[in-house]
Amino acid sequence: MGYPMESWSDVVYMETTVRGAPSTPATGRNSRQTASATLTTDHPSDLAKLSESLRELRARALPEDMSRDKLKEALEKWT
C-alpha cells in the first residue's frame, strides 16, 4: 500500500460478516454457513471512521519482513 489515504476515492466498498443474510452454504466436512453482506458508502463520517481505522491498523502492523517471519513461524509450528 504505497498510496496515501487522501488519494483514495471518496467511496468505499466493504464485505462484512456483521450484517446481512446468510450466504449460500458451502459444502464439505469443514464448511459452515455465515452471514455476510456488502456495503457501499460515500457518507463522510463513514469514510472518516474507516480511514482512521485503517491508519490505526497500519500503525500497529509489523513491517513486511517481520510479518513474513511470523507467518513462517506459525506455518512451522502448526504443520
N, C-alpha and C positions, 0 to 999 in steps of 0.2 A: 504494500500500500504506500506508494510514493506520492500520492496526491493529497494536498491539504483539504481538510473538510470544507473549507469555504468554496472550493472549486466544484463541489458535487452539485448535482441538480437539486432543485427545491421540491422534489417529490421522492417519497421513499416507498418501496415495495417490501413487504415482510411476509414471511411464512412463519406461523406460530402454532404451537400446540396449546396455547392458553385459551383461545376461543374457537368456536366453530363446531360443525357437525362431524361425526366420526368419518374418517376417510375409509376408502374401500379396504376391507381387511385383507391382509396378506395371508398367503397360505404357507404351511410348513410348520415344523416342530417348534421353532422359536419365534413364530410370528405372534403379534398381538395387535389389537385394534387401538388406534389412538385418535383423539380428537384433534383436528388441525384446521387451520383457516389461513387465507391470505388476506392481507390488508394493504391498502394503498392510501397514503395521506399526503396532503400538502399543507396541513394546518401548521402554522408557525410554532405553536407551543409543542406539538408532537415532534417536529423536526429538531427543535432546540433540545428537547429531552433526549432524543435518540443520539444527537450529536454529542451531548455531554456524556452519555453512557459509553459511546464508542471511544471518546477521548480517555475516559477513566479506564476502560478495558485495555486500551493501548498502553497507558501508563503503567499498568500492573503486569503486562505481559513480559515474559522473558525475551531477551534477544534471540534471533533466529538460531544461532549456533547452540545456545543453551537449551532452547526448546527441542531442537533435534536430538541433543544428548539425552534429555529427559524421556523423549519418546523411545529412543533406543534402549534405555534402562528398563522402561516399562515392558517393552517387547521381550527383552531377555528374561525379565522376571516372570512374566505371565505366559510364556510359551515353552 
